């Protein structure tokens, strides 16, 4: 969308648009992590996205507060990073463990 087209909208529409499209930094970071971990495998991307959403839903329960939602978003991002690091470590040490 061009900036000139955005300026023609009502202020409430602009706020909503900006929040939905550009204000979700946590989701943007999570998406980038998922793409990096999946390495171009689209099924892996979709599986990780589904797992992340289910983890957030399981953690959040019914009617989480805004702070809880932020916390769960962060927990899931850390889970993705930590699990990926574990996998990379295990691949790098394959055959050397147990010596």
Secondary structure, 3 states (H helix, E strand, C coil): CCHHHHHCCCHHHHHHHHHHHHCCHHHHHHHHHHHHHHCCCHHHHHHHHHHHHHHHHHHHCCCCCHHHHHHHHHHHHHHHHHHHHHHHHHHHCCCCCCC
